[in-house]
Amino acid sequence: MAATELEPAKSAVVTKVDPAEVPSAAWGWSGESTKAMNIAGWVVVVILLCMLKGNHKGHVEDIYLVGFAALISIILIRGQILKRKPR
């Protein structure tokens, strides 16, 4: 094997994905980090709301900032609700 090729892990990797369909699953790289995405989403909401305080005179920007923050919040809350519902 060449020095640049990766070897699959020798230990049993627990994954919900078949390594035949997703080769990276053999190394444990498959899946989404929902916790990190949720944290990043809430950080973006806070940053958008912090941008309300500024030196702009018009309030059109405020409408967009609040609108995008509300949209991201709705998406995050909806994701949490759907995650808890049994399928």
HUNOR-V600253 format. One record per backbone hydrogen bond with DSSP energy under -1.0 kcal/mol. NH is the residue of the N-H (numbers start at 1). CO is the residue of the C=O. E is the energy in kcal/mol with one decimal. If there is no record, write none. Layout:
((NH	CO	E) (NH	CO	E))
This chain:
((5	2	-1.1) (21	18	-1.3) (22	18	-2.2) (25	22	-2.1) (26	23	-1.4) (27	24	-1.1) (28	25	-1.1) (29	24	-2.0) (34	32	-1.2) (37	33	-2.1) (38	34	-2.5) (39	35	-2.3) (40	36	-2.5) (41	37	-2.3) (42	38	-2.3) (43	39	-2.2) (44	40	-2.1) (45	41	-2.0) (46	42	-2.3) (47	43	-2.5) (48	44	-2.7) (49	45	-2.2) (50	46	-2.1) (51	47	-1.3) (52	49	-1.2) (53	50	-1.1) (63	59	-1.5) (64	60	-1.7) (65	61	-2.6) (66	62	-2.7) (67	63	-2.4) (68	64	-2.8) (69	65	-2.1) (70	66	-2.6) (71	67	-2.4) (72	68	-2.5) (73	69	-2.1) (74	70	-2.6) (75	71	-2.2) (76	72	-2.4) (77	73	-2.7) (78	74	-2.7) (79	75	-2.1) (80	76	-1.7) (81	77	-2.2) (82	78	-2.7) (83	79	-1.7) (84	80	-1.2) (85	81	-1.2))
